[in-house]
Amino acid sequence: LPGSANLFGGRGVTVRNIPSVTMQGMKFPDAPYGLKMACGENPSRVYGGRNQSPATGMGNMAGYRAAFIAARDYKDKWDKWRQTGEGSPPTRNLQLETIAGVLDGSILVQNHCYRADEMAMMIDLSKEFGFRITAFHHAIEAYKLAPLLAREGICADMWTGWWGFKMEALDAVEANAALVDAQPNSCAVIHSDDAELTQRLNQEAAAALAAGRRIGMDIPEERAIGWITLNPARSLGIADETGSLEAGKRADVVIWSADPFSIYARADQVFIDGGLAFDRANPAYQPVSDFELGQPGFGLSAANVPQGAR
């Protein structure tokens, strides 16, 4: 997904962790595109720091509404032209085309949002314009409106222990994921945008599970494993294809050396679409990087790079 400095960050795509020389070769077949949106401090800080709009939460909401009004008009023009075929087609606008995809349900909204009040306002916005929010990302205050998220069928993609690094990240609780998960029809997801933690989401889920149990919640491990398997697939719109071991789904499977909630557990084997993609015991099935270490990058002249590193 794109970053969170803009109200609309752009499209995102779901990929599989398989070797390929092209991006198309890594894409998950037929997975829907996502649209990254962001509310809260990031857009207002970035643009407000330039003396531009949006500089406040109100400015954020005004920007969303203006964009959706424009996208709705754009979509109506294209719908009318497709129905009648009269005259020349409307001029394409790639920004409005993406938001129009949100309005027709073909593009899923992935919404960076921390605070409960702002998540509630984004839900109001979605009802005003008739679209669905698929997931709130980070969602530090999701526990405050867990019943609402469950009723609306919105996933909360949450950290386990990251909080306090800015104002909107202050009101966190360790049991956030467990409290969201406790609601009927909930969709709690453990995620991270950190390169290290992303590799250890099983341990992050274990910490979230422990936090829930410390406050007296009875959460079976077979349910908590869904926080890093089935529920993420739901938030990407691919739960009918992967995320659980069921007949008819893709055989995307991890074989662990121990209970995956153990800090000592290691992934021994990984199967993607039923094919062995990783084997800890077999070097032939271990990743080989093509990262060009030592090569001159931006701002470097080849003439200034030592001969042995050229």
VENTA-V958315 format. One line per field, one symbol per residue. phi: phi as a letter, one per 30 degrees, with the letter a starting at -180 (. if undefined). A space follows every 50 residues. Layout:
phi->???
//
This chain:
phi->.ddcdcebdkdbbcbcdbdadbdddcddeidddcbdcbcjdddddddddc hbcdcbdddedddddddddddddddddddddddcididddddbddddddd dddcidbcdccdacdddddddddeddddcibccdaccihdcdddbedddd ddicdccbdcbdaicaedcdccbdcedddddddeidbcbcbaccdddedb ddddddddddddddcjdccddddddddbbddedddcibddcajacbejcd dcbcccdaeddddcdbddbbcbhicdcabdcbedcbdcdcdddiddcdic cedcceedcd
//
